[in-house]
Amino acid sequence: MSTQETPEEKLPAGQDTAHGAVRVADEKNPFADPGLPPHEPRIQDIDERAAKRSERTVALLFTLSMLATVGFIASFVTIPVDKSVYIFPIGHINALNFALGMTLGIALFTIGAGAVHWARTLMSDQETADERHPVAASPEVREKVMEDFRQGAKESVIGRRKLIRNTMFGALALVPLSGVVLLRDLGPLPGTKLRHTAWQKGKLLVNMNTNEPMRPSDIIVGSLTFAQPEGLDPHEHGYMNEIAKAALMLVRIQPENIKDKRELEWSHEGIVAYSKICTHVGCPISLYEQQTHHALCPCHQSTFDLSDGARVIFGPAGHALPQLRIGVNDEGYLEALGDFEEPVGPSFWERG
């Protein structure tokens, strides 16, 4: 039970009714409350020059935070991602990571250090004791809180110490830019590049294992062959991005067993070409059942019927695999007759 609910006549002897402190120890209350020590003013409270020095120190810390934030942004923009530096005693480390970590750490630390130094040297340090009160604040208490807030704002000298106020606002305004700049790593907007692949009219179908162009005779009934467009070099920059969209799987089905009319028209002598990228979450399809002509994605078991437009017959995939229209050039090699007519890969692109 709080002291507010205890009648004064029932309070222990020697207890202060204003603050609930036991000033004199007795048998019932052996541990006396010594109360608050006398307030001792700080040097900043009595010497304006010392207060000015503290103000300049706080402003310097906030200014360092602003400079560190600018350094963070400059490091992110100018330092190459693959550059390394030697830092004793750590050794060789990534220069960009080191610069970002140091500048962001300094920016955040100096804001905190400035706020702590401000509170310890310039804000009021008068200690007060307050009694417990009911959880539901009364109008008087709410008014007291607002009055305390106004008093605290006044004692913080934020209105009078304009140098601190302005540099603090500057530091707090700049430090969030560090997070905004990091959004750049999400990459540019995809635009329409997800709708197009490296395939185009006349591109030869190259076997991904032998890196040789393929003829119709290279593909037998019941086999599964993986192909890529000619000109893609696994050692070149950007290869993984291109092959992730252009990877192709070829199967040969007896023409009379192809159920979908468009699939038959886009095939060559029963050879059909479909995107290897599953339309669920983009896993590479690598399992083929030659008796049923079903292709299975090993990630989440989405199953596609390659004899019926590669429609989904099981699993979470959202739509059929895109088909590539193929033919044979004058030299007898298989070639693409254009790009996919719909985006390849996961259906969350929603054909957008």
LONU-322560 format. One record per residue (C-alpha): residue number from 1; chain; residue in one letter; z negated, x, y negated. Coordinates in pm, 1 decimal, always signed. Each point is the difference from the previous one (the first is absolute). Layout:
// residues N
+-----+-----+------+----------+----------+----------+
| seq | mol | type |       zz |       xx |       yy |
+-----+-----+------+----------+----------+----------+
| NUM |   A |    a |        Z |        X |        Y |
...
+-----+-----+------+----------+----------+----------+
***
This chain:
// residues 352
+-----+-----+------+----------+----------+----------+
| seq | mol | type |       zz |       xx |       yy |
+-----+-----+------+----------+----------+----------+
|   1 |   A |    m |     +0.0 |     +0.0 |     +0.0 |
|   2 |   A |    s |    +92.2 |   +139.3 |   -340.0 |
|   3 |   A |    t |   -251.3 |    +39.0 |   -281.8 |
|   4 |   A |    q |   +176.0 |   -282.8 |   -182.2 |
|   5 |   A |    e |   -120.5 |   -236.2 |   +267.4 |
|   6 |   A |    t |   -357.0 |   +133.3 |     +4.4 |
|   7 |   A |    p |   -249.9 |   -158.8 |   -241.5 |
|   8 |   A |    e |   -161.6 |   +250.5 |   -229.9 |
|   9 |   A |    e |   -349.3 |    -82.5 |   +125.6 |
|  10 |   A |    k |   +103.9 |   +109.9 |   +352.6 |
|  11 |   A |    l |   +134.7 |   +339.6 |   -105.3 |
|  12 |   A |    p |   -200.8 |   +300.2 |   +126.5 |
|  13 |   A |    a |   -244.9 |   +149.1 |   -241.7 |
|  14 |   A |    g |   +144.4 |   +264.5 |   -223.1 |
|  15 |   A |    q |   +360.3 |   -129.9 |    +35.0 |
|  16 |   A |    d |   +209.4 |    -22.1 |   -317.4 |
|  17 |   A |    t |   +125.9 |   -359.8 |    -29.6 |
|  18 |   A |    a |   +293.8 |   +110.4 |   -213.0 |
|  19 |   A |    h |   +146.0 |   +262.8 |   +232.7 |
|  20 |   A |    g |   -181.0 |    -54.2 |   +331.3 |
|  21 |   A |    a |   -128.6 |   +356.7 |     -0.5 |
|  22 |   A |    v |   -337.0 |    +92.7 |   +149.7 |
|  23 |   A |    r |   -147.0 |   +237.3 |   -253.4 |
|  24 |   A |    v |   -334.9 |    +61.0 |   +172.5 |
|  25 |   A |    a |    -34.7 |    +63.0 |   +372.8 |
|  26 |   A |    d |   -264.2 |   -193.8 |   +188.0 |
|  27 |   A |    e |    -74.7 |   -100.6 |   +358.0 |
|  28 |   A |    k |   +260.1 |   -277.9 |     +3.7 |
|  29 |   A |    n |   +264.7 |   +205.8 |   -176.2 |
|  30 |   A |    p |    -51.2 |   +366.2 |    +92.2 |
|  31 |   A |    f |   +334.1 |   +112.8 |   -137.8 |
|  32 |   A |    a |     +8.0 |    -35.4 |   -373.5 |
|  33 |   A |    d |   +332.8 |    -29.1 |   -180.4 |
|  34 |   A |    p |     +8.8 |   +288.6 |   -245.7 |
|  35 |   A |    g |   +253.2 |   -184.8 |   -214.4 |
|  36 |   A |    l |   +283.1 |   +160.1 |   -192.9 |
|  37 |   A |    p |    -53.1 |   +343.5 |   -155.5 |
|  38 |   A |    p |    +21.6 |    +29.5 |   -377.1 |
|  39 |   A |    h |   +356.1 |    +20.1 |   -126.4 |
|  40 |   A |    e |   +103.1 |   +350.3 |   -103.5 |
|  41 |   A |    p |   +296.9 |    +18.9 |   -237.7 |
|  42 |   A |    r |   +290.0 |   +227.8 |    +86.2 |
|  43 |   A |    i |   +130.5 |   +260.8 |   -237.0 |
|  44 |   A |    q |   +305.8 |   -219.1 |    -61.0 |
|  45 |   A |    d |   -231.2 |   -278.5 |   -120.3 |
|  46 |   A |    i |   -146.8 |   +211.9 |   -277.1 |
|  47 |   A |    d |   +276.4 |   +250.5 |    -77.4 |
|  48 |   A |    e |   +339.5 |   -138.1 |   -104.3 |
|  49 |   A |    r |   +160.3 |   +341.2 |    +50.4 |
|  50 |   A |    a |   -104.8 |     -4.8 |   +364.7 |
|  51 |   A |    a |   +135.8 |   -354.8 |    +27.8 |
|  52 |   A |    k |   +330.1 |   +119.7 |   -145.0 |
|  53 |   A |    r |    +13.5 |   +280.6 |   +255.2 |
|  54 |   A |    s |    -53.5 |   -249.2 |   +280.2 |
|  55 |   A |    e |   +266.9 |   -225.5 |   -148.5 |
|  56 |   A |    r |   +249.2 |   +287.0 |     -7.1 |
|  57 |   A |    t |    -89.7 |    +92.7 |   +358.9 |
|  58 |   A |    v |    +63.6 |   -354.9 |   +121.0 |
|  59 |   A |    a |   +325.6 |    -16.0 |   -197.2 |
|  60 |   A |    l |   +107.0 |   +334.3 |   +151.0 |
|  61 |   A |    l |    -59.6 |   -130.3 |   +351.9 |
|  62 |   A |    f |   +202.7 |   -314.6 |    -69.3 |
|  63 |   A |    t |   +275.6 |   +210.8 |   -155.1 |
|  64 |   A |    l |     +6.0 |   +224.2 |   +309.1 |
|  65 |   A |    s |    +42.4 |   -314.8 |   +207.8 |
|  66 |   A |    m |   +301.3 |   -100.7 |   -205.7 |
|  67 |   A |    l |   +154.5 |   +347.4 |    +33.0 |
|  68 |   A |    a |    -62.6 |     -0.1 |   +376.0 |
|  69 |   A |    t |   +169.2 |   -338.8 |    +34.3 |
|  70 |   A |    v |   +301.1 |   +129.9 |   -190.3 |
|  71 |   A |    g |     -4.8 |   +306.2 |   +227.3 |
|  72 |   A |    f |     -5.1 |   -227.6 |   +305.8 |
|  73 |   A |    i |   +311.0 |   -181.9 |   -118.3 |
|  74 |   A |    a |   +175.6 |   +324.5 |    -96.6 |
|  75 |   A |    s |    -80.9 |   +154.5 |   +340.1 |
|  76 |   A |    f |   +131.6 |   -302.6 |   +183.5 |
|  77 |   A |    v |   +328.3 |    +11.5 |   -190.3 |
|  78 |   A |    t |    +66.6 |   +374.8 |    -14.1 |
|  79 |   A |    i |   -143.4 |   +165.9 |   +313.0 |
|  80 |   A |    p |   +230.7 |    -10.7 |   +306.4 |
|  81 |   A |    v |   -149.4 |   -169.2 |   +303.0 |
|  82 |   A |    d |    +70.7 |   +300.8 |   +224.7 |
|  83 |   A |    k |   -138.5 |   +272.9 |   -228.3 |
|  84 |   A |    s |   -302.5 |   +191.5 |   +128.6 |
|  85 |   A |    v |   -242.8 |   +231.2 |   -177.8 |
|  86 |   A |    y |   -269.2 |   +242.7 |   +111.3 |
|  87 |   A |    i |   -349.8 |    -98.9 |   -109.2 |
|  88 |   A |    f |   -286.1 |   +234.2 |    +87.4 |
|  89 |   A |    p |   -191.8 |    -54.3 |   +226.3 |
|  90 |   A |    i |   +181.4 |   -308.8 |   +126.8 |
|  91 |   A |    g |   +331.8 |   +171.0 |    +67.5 |
|  92 |   A |    h |   +347.4 |   -146.6 |    -29.5 |
|  93 |   A |    i |     -6.2 |   -368.8 |    -89.3 |
|  94 |   A |    n |   +240.8 |   -255.2 |   -137.8 |
|  95 |   A |    a |    +22.6 |    +52.5 |   -376.6 |
|  96 |   A |    l |    +58.4 |   -366.9 |    -80.2 |
|  97 |   A |    n |   -296.8 |   -122.9 |   +201.6 |
|  98 |   A |    f |   -224.8 |   +265.6 |   -153.9 |
|  99 |   A |    a |   +109.8 |    -82.7 |   -354.9 |
| 100 |   A |    l |    -35.7 |   -374.7 |    +49.7 |
| 101 |   A |    g |   -343.1 |    +33.2 |   +158.1 |
| 102 |   A |    m |   -132.9 |   +236.2 |   -267.3 |
| 103 |   A |    t |   +130.0 |   -191.9 |   -301.0 |
| 104 |   A |    l |   -105.5 |   -341.2 |   +128.9 |
| 105 |   A |    g |   -341.2 |   +135.3 |   +100.5 |
| 106 |   A |    i |    -52.4 |   +151.4 |   -344.9 |
| 107 |   A |    a |   +114.5 |   -321.3 |   -171.3 |
| 108 |   A |    l |   -247.8 |   -213.7 |   +192.8 |
| 109 |   A |    f |   -287.0 |   +253.1 |    -10.3 |
| 110 |   A |    t |    +16.2 |    +54.0 |   -375.3 |
| 111 |   A |    i |     -3.6 |   -374.7 |    -67.3 |
| 112 |   A |    g |   -314.5 |    -30.1 |   +211.6 |
| 113 |   A |    a |   -159.5 |   +311.9 |   -147.9 |
| 114 |   A |    g |    +75.2 |   -119.7 |   -351.8 |
| 115 |   A |    a |   -153.7 |   -339.9 |    +67.8 |
| 116 |   A |    v |   -313.7 |   +157.5 |   +152.5 |
| 117 |   A |    h |    -43.8 |   +246.8 |   -287.6 |
| 118 |   A |    w |    +49.6 |   -282.4 |   -248.9 |
| 119 |   A |    a |   -268.0 |   -209.9 |   +168.7 |
| 120 |   A |    r |   -245.1 |   +288.9 |    +35.8 |
| 121 |   A |    t |    +23.5 |   +133.2 |   -354.7 |
| 122 |   A |    l |   +112.8 |   -273.7 |   -237.1 |
| 123 |   A |    m |    -73.6 |   -341.2 |   +148.4 |
| 124 |   A |    s |   -350.5 |   -138.2 |    -25.5 |
| 125 |   A |    d |   -237.2 |   +128.1 |   +269.9 |
| 126 |   A |    q |   -291.6 |   -228.3 |    -82.7 |
| 127 |   A |    e |   -150.7 |   -122.6 |   +327.3 |
| 128 |   A |    t |   -112.7 |   -360.7 |    +27.5 |
| 129 |   A |    a |   -168.6 |   -203.8 |   +271.0 |
| 130 |   A |    d |   +110.8 |   -352.7 |    +76.6 |
| 131 |   A |    e |   -163.8 |   -255.3 |   +225.9 |
| 132 |   A |    r |   +166.5 |   -177.8 |   +288.0 |
| 133 |   A |    h |   +161.6 |   -325.4 |    -84.3 |
| 134 |   A |    p |   +144.0 |   -291.5 |   +194.5 |
| 135 |   A |    v |   +351.6 |    +46.9 |   +138.9 |
| 136 |   A |    a |   +129.4 |   -283.9 |   -212.1 |
| 137 |   A |    a |    -12.0 |   +138.5 |   -350.8 |
| 138 |   A |    s |   -126.6 |   -226.7 |   -270.4 |
| 139 |   A |    p |   +186.5 |    -40.9 |   -328.1 |
| 140 |   A |    e |   -260.1 |   +222.2 |   -163.2 |
| 141 |   A |    v |    +63.6 |   +275.3 |   +252.2 |
| 142 |   A |    r |   +376.0 |    -25.9 |    -41.6 |
| 143 |   A |    e |    -44.8 |    +26.9 |   -373.4 |
| 144 |   A |    k |   -222.4 |   +301.6 |    +54.4 |
| 145 |   A |    v |   +265.9 |   +164.2 |   +218.6 |
| 146 |   A |    m |   +261.0 |    -48.5 |   -268.9 |
| 147 |   A |    e |   -239.7 |   +134.0 |   -259.1 |
| 148 |   A |    d |    -71.2 |   +301.8 |   +222.1 |
| 149 |   A |    f |   +373.5 |    +52.1 |    +38.7 |
| 150 |   A |    r |    +51.2 |     -6.5 |   -374.4 |
| 151 |   A |    q |   -295.4 |   +231.9 |    -44.2 |
| 152 |   A |    g |   +136.6 |   +235.0 |   +264.0 |
| 153 |   A |    a |   +340.6 |     +3.2 |   -166.8 |
| 154 |   A |    k |   -172.1 |    +82.0 |   -325.6 |
| 155 |   A |    e |   -212.3 |   +275.6 |   +154.4 |
| 156 |   A |    s |   +301.7 |   +150.8 |   +175.9 |
| 157 |   A |    v |   +120.9 |    +95.1 |   -349.5 |
| 158 |   A |    i |   +352.5 |    -77.3 |   +113.4 |
| 159 |   A |    g |    +71.5 |   -156.1 |   -334.9 |
| 160 |   A |    r |   -133.9 |   +291.9 |   -198.2 |
| 161 |   A |    r |   +123.0 |   +281.5 |   +223.6 |
| 162 |   A |    k |   +370.2 |    -66.2 |    -42.7 |
| 163 |   A |    l |   +103.5 |   +334.5 |   +147.4 |
| 164 |   A |    i |   -167.0 |    -83.7 |   +331.1 |
| 165 |   A |    r |   +133.6 |   -354.4 |     -1.8 |
| 166 |   A |    n |   +360.2 |   +100.6 |    -67.3 |
| 167 |   A |    t |     +9.9 |   +285.3 |   +251.2 |
| 168 |   A |    m |   -167.7 |   -217.6 |   +264.8 |
| 169 |   A |    f |   +259.4 |   -272.2 |    -51.2 |
| 170 |   A |    g |   +272.5 |   +262.7 |    +22.1 |
| 171 |   A |    a |   -133.9 |   +142.4 |   +326.0 |
| 172 |   A |    l |    -47.6 |   -343.6 |   +157.6 |
| 173 |   A |    a |   +346.8 |   -107.9 |   -112.0 |
| 174 |   A |    l |   +175.2 |   +307.6 |   +139.2 |
| 175 |   A |    v |   -172.1 |    +53.5 |   +335.3 |
| 176 |   A |    p |   +150.8 |   -317.6 |   +158.9 |
| 177 |   A |    l |   +343.1 |   +149.9 |    -64.9 |
| 178 |   A |    s |    -70.7 |   +236.3 |   +290.6 |
| 179 |   A |    g |    +12.3 |   -293.7 |   +239.2 |
| 180 |   A |    v |   +304.9 |   -148.2 |   -170.3 |
| 181 |   A |    v |   +190.3 |   +327.7 |    +34.0 |
| 182 |   A |    l |    -81.2 |    +11.5 |   +373.1 |
| 183 |   A |    l |   +193.7 |   -324.5 |    +40.9 |
| 184 |   A |    r |   +309.8 |   +214.4 |    -48.9 |
| 185 |   A |    d |    -50.0 |   +127.9 |   +355.0 |
| 186 |   A |    l |    +82.9 |   -348.3 |   +125.7 |
| 187 |   A |    g |   +355.9 |    +99.6 |    -78.8 |
| 188 |   A |    p |   +270.8 |   -172.9 |   -197.6 |
| 189 |   A |    l |    +90.6 |   -360.5 |    +68.0 |
| 190 |   A |    p |   +238.2 |    -19.5 |   +296.4 |
| 191 |   A |    g |   +265.7 |   -191.9 |   -190.8 |
| 192 |   A |    t |   +286.9 |    -82.2 |   +235.8 |
| 193 |   A |    k |     -8.5 |   +318.7 |   +209.3 |
| 194 |   A |    l |   -176.1 |   -182.2 |   +284.4 |
| 195 |   A |    r |   +305.2 |   -222.9 |    +30.4 |
| 196 |   A |    h |   +235.3 |   +291.9 |    +67.2 |
| 197 |   A |    t |    +17.7 |   +279.4 |   +257.0 |
| 198 |   A |    a |   +215.7 |   +308.9 |    +55.1 |
| 199 |   A |    w |   +250.1 |   -205.4 |   +199.8 |
| 200 |   A |    q |   +333.0 |    -82.0 |   -163.2 |
| 201 |   A |    k |   +355.3 |    -71.1 |   +107.2 |
| 202 |   A |    g |   +149.0 |   +291.8 |   +189.2 |
| 203 |   A |    k |   -329.7 |   +176.7 |    +81.6 |
| 204 |   A |    l |     +7.6 |   +138.0 |   +353.9 |
| 205 |   A |    l |   -275.9 |    -86.0 |   +247.0 |
| 206 |   A |    v |   -167.7 |   +329.7 |    +93.7 |
| 207 |   A |    n |   -217.3 |    +35.1 |   +310.5 |
| 208 |   A |    m |   -354.7 |    +84.5 |   -117.0 |
| 209 |   A |    n |    -58.0 |   +226.1 |   +302.8 |
| 210 |   A |    t |   +323.1 |   +200.4 |     +2.3 |
| 211 |   A |    n |    +98.4 |    -42.5 |   -368.4 |
| 212 |   A |    e |   +356.6 |    -67.9 |   +116.6 |
| 213 |   A |    p |   +225.0 |   -295.2 |    -88.1 |
| 214 |   A |    m |    +24.5 |   -258.8 |   +276.4 |
| 215 |   A |    r |   +290.3 |   -165.2 |   +174.1 |
| 216 |   A |    p |    -24.2 |   -340.3 |   +174.7 |
| 217 |   A |    s |    +16.8 |   +177.2 |   +334.9 |
| 218 |   A |    d |   -326.4 |   +180.4 |    -79.7 |
| 219 |   A |    i |   -192.2 |   -325.7 |    +25.7 |
| 220 |   A |    i |    -25.2 |   -164.3 |   +339.9 |
| 221 |   A |    v |   -121.9 |   -347.6 |    +89.9 |
| 222 |   A |    g |   -379.6 |    -14.8 |    +18.4 |
| 223 |   A |    s |    -59.3 |   +314.1 |   -204.6 |
| 224 |   A |    l |   -187.9 |    +34.1 |   -328.5 |
| 225 |   A |    t |   +125.6 |   +257.2 |   -249.3 |
| 226 |   A |    f |   -135.6 |    +88.1 |   -343.0 |
| 227 |   A |    a |   +234.1 |    +85.7 |   -284.4 |
| 228 |   A |    q |     -4.2 |    +99.6 |   -365.3 |
| 229 |   A |    p |   +265.7 |    +21.9 |   -274.1 |
| 230 |   A |    e |   +202.9 |   +317.2 |    -21.7 |
| 231 |   A |    g |   -108.4 |   +236.7 |   -274.7 |
| 232 |   A |    l |   -375.4 |    -38.8 |    +41.5 |
| 233 |   A |    d |   -168.2 |   +337.4 |    +45.1 |
| 234 |   A |    p |   -355.8 |     -2.0 |   +141.8 |
| 235 |   A |    h |    -76.3 |   +312.3 |   -205.3 |
| 236 |   A |    e |    +96.4 |   -149.8 |   -335.2 |
| 237 |   A |    h |   -240.9 |   -157.1 |   -245.3 |
| 238 |   A |    g |     -4.4 |   -377.8 |    +27.1 |
| 239 |   A |    y |   +117.6 |    -11.1 |   +360.9 |
| 240 |   A |    m |   -306.6 |   -191.4 |   +120.1 |
| 241 |   A |    n |    +45.6 |   -266.2 |   -267.2 |
| 242 |   A |    e |   +363.9 |    -50.5 |    +94.1 |
| 243 |   A |    i |    -41.2 |     +1.1 |   +377.7 |
| 244 |   A |    a |   -290.5 |   -245.8 |    -33.7 |
| 245 |   A |    k |   +256.8 |   -255.1 |   -118.2 |
| 246 |   A |    a |   +315.3 |   +112.2 |   +178.0 |
| 247 |   A |    a |   -122.8 |    +67.6 |   +356.3 |
| 248 |   A |    l |   +223.8 |   -187.9 |   +241.9 |
| 249 |   A |    m |    -16.6 |    -98.7 |   +365.8 |
| 250 |   A |    l |   +312.6 |    -64.0 |   +205.2 |
| 251 |   A |    v |    +22.5 |   -194.9 |   +323.9 |
| 252 |   A |    r |   +301.2 |   -105.6 |   +201.9 |
| 253 |   A |    i |     +4.1 |   -352.7 |   +136.6 |
| 254 |   A |    q |   +274.6 |   -172.0 |   +191.6 |
| 255 |   A |    p |   +184.6 |   -205.7 |   -266.6 |
| 256 |   A |    e |    -35.7 |   -318.1 |   +205.5 |
| 257 |   A |    n |   -378.1 |    +45.0 |     -8.4 |
| 258 |   A |    i |    -18.9 |     +6.0 |   -381.2 |
| 259 |   A |    k |   -118.5 |   -343.6 |   -110.5 |
| 260 |   A |    d |    +21.5 |    +33.0 |   -379.1 |
| 261 |   A |    k |   +350.6 |    -40.3 |   -144.5 |
| 262 |   A |    r |    -53.1 |   +225.4 |   -302.4 |
| 263 |   A |    e |   -159.9 |   +266.6 |   +218.2 |
| 264 |   A |    l |   +310.8 |     +3.9 |   +217.5 |
| 265 |   A |    e |   +230.1 |    +22.6 |   -304.0 |
| 266 |   A |    w |   -197.4 |   +292.0 |   -145.6 |
| 267 |   A |    s |     -8.9 |   +191.8 |   +327.0 |
| 268 |   A |    h |   +264.1 |   +221.7 |   +158.9 |
| 269 |   A |    e |    +78.7 |    -52.9 |   +367.9 |
| 270 |   A |    g |   -353.6 |   -131.9 |    +52.0 |
| 271 |   A |    i |   -165.6 |   +284.8 |   -191.1 |
| 272 |   A |    v |   -246.5 |   -150.7 |   -247.6 |
| 273 |   A |    a |   -184.2 |   +193.3 |   -272.5 |
| 274 |   A |    y |   -336.7 |   -119.9 |   -129.0 |
| 275 |   A |    s |   -259.2 |   +147.9 |   -232.6 |
| 276 |   A |    k |   -260.2 |   +195.5 |   +191.2 |
| 277 |   A |    i |   -270.7 |    -99.0 |   -250.5 |
| 278 |   A |    c |   -219.0 |   -289.5 |   +111.0 |
| 279 |   A |    t |    -14.8 |   -289.2 |   -245.2 |
| 280 |   A |    h |   -377.4 |    -31.9 |    +39.5 |
| 281 |   A |    v |   -151.1 |   +314.7 |   -154.0 |
| 282 |   A |    g |   +286.4 |   +247.9 |    +36.7 |
| 283 |   A |    c |    -74.8 |   +173.6 |   +330.1 |
| 284 |   A |    p |   +294.8 |   +161.3 |   +182.1 |
| 285 |   A |    i |   +118.8 |   -206.7 |   +296.1 |
| 286 |   A |    s |    +47.2 |   +216.9 |   +307.0 |
| 287 |   A |    l |    -29.5 |   -220.2 |   +311.8 |
| 288 |   A |    y |   +295.1 |   -185.6 |   +154.0 |
| 289 |   A |    e |    +18.2 |   -217.5 |   +308.3 |
| 290 |   A |    q |   +359.7 |     +6.5 |   +124.6 |
| 291 |   A |    q |    -23.2 |   -304.5 |   +226.7 |
| 292 |   A |    t |   -115.2 |   -238.1 |   -273.4 |
| 293 |   A |    h |   +141.3 |   +194.1 |   -298.3 |
| 294 |   A |    h |   -342.2 |    -17.0 |   -166.3 |
| 295 |   A |    a |   -114.4 |   +270.6 |   -241.2 |
| 296 |   A |    l |   -375.2 |    +45.8 |    -34.5 |
| 297 |   A |    c |   -190.8 |   +150.4 |   -291.1 |
| 298 |   A |    p |   -284.7 |   +212.2 |   +145.5 |
| 299 |   A |    c |   -233.6 |    -56.6 |   -296.3 |
| 300 |   A |    h |    -67.0 |   -374.5 |    +18.6 |
| 301 |   A |    q |   +231.2 |   -112.0 |   +281.5 |
| 302 |   A |    s |   +252.9 |   -186.1 |   -213.4 |
| 303 |   A |    t |   +292.2 |    -75.3 |   +230.5 |
| 304 |   A |    f |   +363.3 |    -48.8 |   -104.5 |
| 305 |   A |    d |   +290.4 |   -139.8 |   +204.1 |
| 306 |   A |    l |   +289.1 |   +237.5 |    -67.5 |
| 307 |   A |    s |   +243.7 |   -232.9 |   +175.8 |
| 308 |   A |    d |    -80.1 |   -284.0 |   -241.3 |
| 309 |   A |    g |    +11.1 |   +142.7 |   -351.4 |
| 310 |   A |    a |   -316.8 |   +205.8 |    +57.8 |
| 311 |   A |    r |   -208.3 |   -310.9 |    -70.8 |
| 312 |   A |    v |   -375.9 |    +19.8 |    +47.2 |
| 313 |   A |    i |   -115.3 |   -148.7 |   +329.6 |
| 314 |   A |    f |   -357.4 |   +131.0 |     -3.5 |
| 315 |   A |    g |   -246.6 |   +166.9 |   -230.2 |
| 316 |   A |    p |    -82.0 |     +9.4 |   -371.4 |
| 317 |   A |    a |   +337.3 |   +113.8 |   -136.4 |
| 318 |   A |    g |   +124.9 |   -228.6 |   -272.8 |
| 319 |   A |    h |   +374.9 |     +1.3 |    +55.4 |
| 320 |   A |    a |   +280.6 |   +142.3 |   +211.5 |
| 321 |   A |    l |   +110.3 |   +361.3 |    -16.1 |
| 322 |   A |    p |   +285.2 |    +60.3 |   -247.7 |
| 323 |   A |    q |   +332.4 |    +76.6 |   +168.3 |
| 324 |   A |    l |   +246.7 |   +264.4 |   -116.1 |
| 325 |   A |    r |   +368.7 |    -83.4 |    +28.7 |
| 326 |   A |    i |   +181.4 |   +279.6 |   +183.1 |
| 327 |   A |    g |   +350.4 |    +92.8 |   +106.0 |
| 328 |   A |    v |   +209.9 |   +300.1 |   +108.5 |
| 329 |   A |    n |   +194.1 |   +231.0 |   -233.9 |
| 330 |   A |    d |   +343.1 |   +155.0 |    +63.3 |
| 331 |   A |    e |   -155.5 |   +289.8 |   +188.2 |
| 332 |   A |    g |   -183.5 |   -229.9 |   +239.4 |
| 333 |   A |    y |   -349.6 |    +51.3 |   -141.1 |
| 334 |   A |    l |   -243.4 |   -282.2 |    -69.1 |
| 335 |   A |    e |    -42.1 |    -67.5 |   -370.7 |
| 336 |   A |    a |   -184.3 |   -243.3 |   -225.0 |
| 337 |   A |    l |   +202.3 |   -269.6 |   -173.2 |
| 338 |   A |    g |   -255.1 |    -31.0 |   -279.9 |
| 339 |   A |    d |   -372.0 |     -6.0 |    -64.6 |
| 340 |   A |    f |   -251.4 |   -245.5 |   +142.5 |
| 341 |   A |    e |    +43.0 |   -335.6 |   -167.2 |
| 342 |   A |    e |   -376.3 |    -53.1 |    -25.2 |
| 343 |   A |    p |   -297.3 |   +231.2 |    -59.5 |
| 344 |   A |    v |   -129.2 |   +183.9 |   +302.6 |
| 345 |   A |    g |   -362.4 |    +37.3 |    +95.4 |
| 346 |   A |    p |   -310.7 |   -213.2 |    -52.6 |
| 347 |   A |    s |    +49.9 |   -360.3 |    -95.0 |
| 348 |   A |    f |   -245.6 |    +20.8 |   -289.2 |
| 349 |   A |    w |   +292.3 |   +119.1 |   -212.6 |
| 350 |   A |    e |   +104.4 |   -366.0 |    +31.5 |
| 351 |   A |    r |   +363.8 |    +99.1 |    -46.7 |
| 352 |   A |    g |    -93.8 |    +80.8 |   -360.5 |
+-----+-----+------+----------+----------+----------+
***
